[in-house]
Amino acid sequence: MLKKYVSPNKLQFVGKAWEIRHALRLEKKRQGGNVPLAELLSRKIIHLES
């Protein structure tokens, strides 16, 4: 089961590797598909859904 821990300057995923990859791919699709992970994190546009 994937878990997300969020603090003001840190986002931490805990789970199996495939769960983390899947969550990141879904978020990338929501943002248009061509957004690098570093940009997603720096802009804080990841939807922090539990």
Secondary structure in CASP SS format (residue, H / E / C, confidence):
PFRMAT SS
TARGET T0000
AUTHOR 0000-0000-0000
METHOD secondary structure of the structure
MODEL  1
M C 1.00
L C 1.00
K E 1.00
K E 1.00
Y E 1.00
V E 1.00
S E 1.00
P C 1.00
N C 1.00
K E 1.00
L E 1.00
Q E 1.00
F E 1.00
V E 1.00
G C 1.00
K C 1.00
A H 1.00
W H 1.00
E H 1.00
I H 1.00
R H 1.00
H H 1.00
A H 1.00
L H 1.00
R H 1.00
L H 1.00
E H 1.00
K H 1.00
K H 1.00
R H 1.00
Q C 1.00
G C 1.00
G C 1.00
N C 1.00
V C 1.00
P C 1.00
L H 1.00
A H 1.00
E H 1.00
L H 1.00
L H 1.00
S H 1.00
R H 1.00
K C 1.00
I C 1.00
I C 1.00
H C 1.00
L C 1.00
E C 1.00
S C 1.00
END
